[in-house]
Amino acid sequence: MTPGHRRSTPMSGPGPDPVAGAVLDSLTAVAELLAPGLPAVAEQTRHAHTDPEGYVRDHADRLEDRGIDEPFPGLAWIALVDALHDHKLLAELDWKEGADEIRWRMGGLASRPSVDPWVLFEDGEMELTTHDFLQVCGRHYREVGTALVILDIESDCYPVACLSPRRVDELISHAKSAGFAVWPLGV
C-alpha cells in the first residue's frame, strides 16, 4: 500500500481458523444425524474438538480405558463414539464378537428399528465371522428401513450405529469433511 492510500476494508486481527470451523461444523452435523434431539452428544464432541486438553482432563477415567492420556487428532471422533454409546445410540463390538452378543447389544440401541430385523436371519448366518455377520445385519436392517454404519476409530472394534438409509450419504460426507470415515454395512 502506498503512503496516503486508505484501505477500503479495515484490517482485523487473527480470527477463527476457517478449516477448524469447517471441521467443527462437520463434526456437529455428524452428531446431529446420529443423535437427533440430543444436543449433549454434539456438545461433548465439540468440547473435545475445541478444548482437547480440557476434554482429556474431564474424561480421564474413560479415556484411560482406551489408552488415551493426552489429546490427539482423533479425540473428537472418540468423544462422539463415547457420547453415542452413553445414549445407547451406538454399540461398540469387538472384532471377534459372537452373533448372539451382537444381537443382544444391537437390540439394546435406542435407535433400533421398530420392526424386528432378526426374523429375517437364516440359521447359517449366525455362524459367520463378526465382519461378515455385521454385513448381513446391515442388509437385514435395511430391509426393515434402517441403515447400519461403522464409525471407523482405527481400532480392532466396530462402533455400529443406526440411522435412516436416506441420510447415510450425508453422514459419510460430513464425516469425511471432518477427516474421519464412516462405512455403511450391508450395501
Summary of the structure (lengths in Angstrom):
residues: 187
radius of gyration: 20.2
end to end distance: 57.9
largest distance: 83.8
contacts: 540
relative contact order: 0.14
helix: 53%
strand: 12%
